[in-house]
Amino acid sequence: MPGIYIHVPFCESRCAYCDFYSTTLLRHRSAYVDMVCRELQLRLPELQGAPIETIYLGGGTPSTLTIEELSSILTSIQNFQFSILNLQRPPSKPTPTTSPRSMCRACARCPS
C-alpha cells in the first residue's frame, strides 16, 4: 500500500511510555511545518504522479498543529498531483488528548 508518512513530533506533554521522537517545544511547529513542505517540494520530481493510498500523520500528536499548519502540509501534498486511491478522511484514530474537529476542518479545505 503506497503512502506518505509525515512525523509530527509535537506533544503537549511527554509520555513516559512513548519511544517515538517527540518534543513539547510547540513554538517550533511553524518552522517544522515549513521544513516538511520544503522536503515535499524537494521530493516532487521522484514522486510526481505516484499512486497514493494513504497519507498518515503520526507522532507525537499531529493535532497539536494549527489548522493553517495542517492545511500547509496537505496543500503541499496536493501539489504532487498524486493519483490518490481511496483516500479516507478524517484521521480514524486520534488520541484522546487531541481535537479531531480542527483536523477535519483542515482536511475539508483541501479539494478531493
C-alpha positions as CSV (number, residue, x, y, z in Angstrom):
1,M,0.0,0.0,0.0
2,P,1.8,3.1,-1.2
3,G,1.5,6.1,1.1
4,I,3.1,9.1,2.7
5,Y,4.0,9.2,6.4
6,I,4.7,12.6,8.0
7,H,6.0,12.6,11.5
8,V,4.7,15.4,13.6
9,P,6.9,15.3,16.7
10,F,4.9,17.8,18.9
11,C,3.1,16.8,22.1
12,E,1.6,18.9,24.9
13,S,3.4,16.7,27.4
14,R,5.9,13.8,27.1
15,C,4.5,10.4,27.9
16,A,7.0,8.1,29.8
17,Y,6.0,5.0,27.7
18,C,6.5,6.6,24.3
19,D,9.5,5.6,22.3
20,F,8.9,7.9,19.4
21,Y,10.8,11.1,19.0
22,S,8.7,14.0,20.3
23,T,9.1,17.4,21.9
24,T,6.9,19.7,23.9
25,L,8.5,22.8,22.3
26,L,5.4,23.8,20.5
27,R,6.9,27.1,19.5
28,H,8.9,25.2,16.8
29,R,5.8,24.0,14.9
30,S,5.8,26.6,12.3
31,A,9.4,26.2,11.3
32,Y,8.9,22.4,11.3
33,V,5.9,22.7,9.0
34,D,7.9,24.9,6.7
35,M,10.7,22.3,6.5
36,V,8.2,19.5,5.9
37,C,6.7,21.5,3.0
38,R,10.2,22.1,1.7
39,E,11.0,18.4,1.9
40,L,7.9,17.6,-0.1
41,Q,8.9,20.1,-2.7
42,L,12.3,18.6,-3.0
43,R,10.7,15.1,-3.5
44,L,8.4,16.3,-6.2
45,P,10.5,15.0,-9.2
46,E,10.6,11.5,-7.8
47,L,7.0,11.3,-6.5
48,Q,5.1,13.2,-9.2
49,G,2.0,11.1,-10.2
50,A,2.7,8.2,-7.8
51,P,-0.3,6.2,-6.7
52,I,-1.0,7.0,-3.1
53,E,-3.5,5.1,-0.9
54,T,-2.7,6.7,2.5
55,I,-1.5,9.9,4.0
56,Y,-0.6,9.2,7.6
57,L,0.3,11.9,10.1
58,G,1.9,10.3,13.1
59,G,3.9,11.5,16.0
60,G,3.8,13.0,18.5
61,T,0.3,14.4,18.4
62,P,-0.5,15.7,14.9
63,S,-3.5,17.6,16.1
64,T,-1.2,20.0,18.0
65,L,-0.8,21.6,14.6
66,T,-3.0,24.6,13.9
67,I,-5.5,24.4,11.1
68,E,-3.2,26.6,9.0
69,E,-0.2,24.4,9.6
70,L,-2.0,21.3,8.7
71,S,-3.5,22.9,5.6
72,S,0.0,23.9,4.5
73,I,1.1,20.3,4.7
74,L,-2.0,19.0,2.9
75,T,-1.7,21.6,0.2
76,S,2.0,20.7,-0.3
77,I,1.0,17.0,-0.7
78,Q,-1.8,18.0,-3.1
79,N,0.7,19.8,-5.3
80,F,2.2,16.5,-6.2
81,Q,-0.9,15.6,-8.2
82,F,-0.8,12.1,-6.9
83,S,-3.1,9.5,-8.2
84,I,-4.9,9.2,-4.8
85,L,-6.6,5.9,-4.4
86,N,-9.4,5.5,-1.9
87,L,-8.0,8.1,0.5
88,Q,-10.1,8.3,3.6
89,R,-10.6,11.4,5.8
90,P,-10.6,12.4,8.6
91,P,-7.9,10.5,10.6
92,S,-9.5,7.4,12.1
93,K,-7.8,7.1,15.4
94,P,-6.9,10.5,17.0
95,T,-5.6,10.2,20.5
96,P,-7.9,11.2,23.4
97,T,-6.0,14.4,24.1
98,T,-6.4,15.7,20.5
99,S,-9.0,17.9,18.9
100,P,-10.0,16.0,15.7
101,R,-12.5,18.7,14.7
102,S,-9.7,21.0,13.8
103,M,-8.1,18.3,11.7
104,C,-11.4,17.7,10.0
105,R,-11.8,21.4,9.2
106,A,-8.3,21.5,7.7
107,C,-8.9,18.4,5.6
108,A,-12.2,19.8,4.4
109,R,-10.4,22.8,3.0
110,C,-8.4,20.7,0.5
111,P,-10.4,19.7,-2.5
112,S,-10.6,15.9,-3.3
